[in-house]
Amino acid sequence: MNNPAFQFVAPEIMTKLASIKPYVLVILTKGENYGLSDTPRIIQSEHLPYIFEQRRDNHMVLTMPIMDNDTKFAAVAVYNTTDKEEVKRLMDKDPAIVAGVFDYEIVTGMGLPGDKLP
């Protein structure tokens, strides 16, 4: 790949970058109803099964809850698509989104296929 935007990148890294692929990322934030008494039930009995259904169907390939309580961020997810509208449709059906426990933002990111957590 001979791209002037990458003029300072070493050739061995360029070889790896040749396989980089776009993904849709979702950033979940704490919604207006996050602190209500029903939040744990919604997350555990409705949201989590919905998330695992998306993983089973290969829509979502990675999800990471954020453990820091002093931030507005709740989780990050990576979807196996470049179609933001498809992900929006999936997110709008999430029971925790519907209940106002979470809000979300959808962005496009890049990743190397085959990357995994240790």
C-alpha positions as CSV (number, residue, x, y, z in Angstrom):
1,M,0.0,0.0,0.0
2,N,1.6,3.2,-1.1
3,N,-0.5,5.9,0.6
4,P,1.1,9.3,1.4
5,A,-1.2,9.6,4.5
6,F,0.9,6.7,5.9
7,Q,4.4,8.0,4.9
8,F,5.9,7.5,8.4
9,V,4.6,4.0,9.0
10,A,7.1,1.1,8.9
11,P,6.5,-1.5,6.1
12,E,5.9,-4.3,8.5
13,I,3.0,-2.3,10.1
14,M,1.7,-1.3,6.7
15,T,1.4,-5.0,5.8
16,K,-0.8,-5.5,8.9
17,L,-2.8,-2.4,8.2
18,A,-3.7,-3.7,4.7
19,S,-6.3,-6.0,6.4
20,I,-7.8,-3.3,8.7
21,K,-11.6,-3.3,8.5
22,P,-14.3,-0.9,9.6
23,Y,-16.8,-1.8,12.4
24,V,-19.7,0.0,14.0
25,L,-19.0,0.8,17.7
26,V,-21.7,1.6,20.3
27,I,-20.9,3.6,23.3
28,L,-23.5,3.2,26.0
29,T,-24.0,5.9,28.5
30,K,-26.0,6.0,31.7
31,G,-29.5,7.2,30.8
32,E,-32.0,9.3,32.8
33,N,-33.4,6.2,34.5
34,Y,-30.1,4.6,35.3
35,G,-30.3,5.1,39.0
36,L,-33.9,3.9,39.5
37,S,-34.6,0.9,41.8
38,D,-35.6,-1.3,38.8
39,T,-32.3,-0.8,36.9
40,P,-30.6,-4.0,38.2
41,R,-33.6,-6.1,37.2
42,I,-33.8,-4.5,33.7
43,I,-30.1,-5.0,33.1
44,Q,-29.9,-8.5,34.4
45,S,-33.1,-10.1,33.2
46,E,-33.8,-8.1,30.0
47,H,-30.7,-6.3,28.7
48,L,-28.1,-9.1,29.2
49,P,-30.2,-11.8,27.4
50,Y,-30.7,-9.3,24.6
51,I,-27.0,-8.7,24.4
52,F,-26.2,-12.4,24.4
53,E,-28.7,-13.0,21.6
54,Q,-26.9,-10.4,19.5
55,R,-23.6,-12.2,20.2
56,R,-25.1,-15.6,19.4
57,D,-26.4,-14.2,16.0
58,N,-22.9,-12.7,15.3
59,H,-24.2,-9.1,15.2
60,M,-22.1,-8.1,18.2
61,V,-18.6,-9.4,18.4
62,L,-17.3,-7.7,21.6
63,T,-18.9,-6.0,24.5
64,M,-17.2,-4.4,27.5
65,P,-19.1,-3.0,30.5
66,I,-17.3,-0.1,32.0
67,M,-16.6,-0.7,35.7
68,D,-15.8,2.9,36.8
69,N,-18.8,4.2,38.6
70,D,-17.7,7.9,38.4
71,T,-18.2,8.2,34.7
72,K,-21.2,8.6,32.4
73,F,-20.0,5.7,30.3
74,A,-21.6,2.3,30.8
75,A,-20.2,0.0,28.1
76,V,-18.6,-0.2,24.7
77,A,-19.7,-2.7,22.0
78,V,-18.3,-3.7,18.6
79,Y,-20.7,-4.8,15.9
80,N,-19.8,-7.0,12.9
81,T,-21.1,-4.6,10.3
82,T,-20.6,-1.2,8.8
83,D,-24.3,-0.4,8.7
84,K,-25.1,2.1,11.4
85,E,-28.8,2.0,10.6
86,E,-28.9,-1.8,11.3
87,V,-27.1,-1.2,14.6
88,K,-29.5,1.6,15.5
89,R,-32.5,-0.7,14.9
90,L,-30.9,-3.3,17.2
91,M,-30.1,-0.7,19.8
92,D,-33.6,0.7,19.8
93,K,-35.0,-2.7,20.7
94,D,-32.7,-3.2,23.7
95,P,-35.0,-3.2,26.7
96,A,-32.5,-1.1,28.7
97,I,-32.6,1.6,26.0
98,V,-36.4,1.5,25.8
99,A,-36.5,1.8,29.6
100,G,-34.1,4.8,29.6
101,V,-31.5,3.0,31.7
102,F,-29.0,3.6,28.9
103,D,-28.5,6.0,26.0
104,Y,-26.1,5.3,23.2
105,E,-23.9,6.8,20.5
106,I,-23.0,5.0,17.3
107,V,-19.6,5.6,15.7
108,T,-17.4,3.9,13.1
109,G,-14.0,2.4,14.2
110,M,-11.3,0.4,12.6
111,G,-9.9,-2.9,13.7
112,L,-7.8,-5.8,12.6
113,P,-9.9,-8.9,11.9
114,G,-8.9,-11.7,14.3
115,D,-8.0,-9.4,17.2
116,K,-9.0,-10.8,20.5
117,L,-8.8,-10.2,24.2
118,P,-6.2,-12.2,26.1
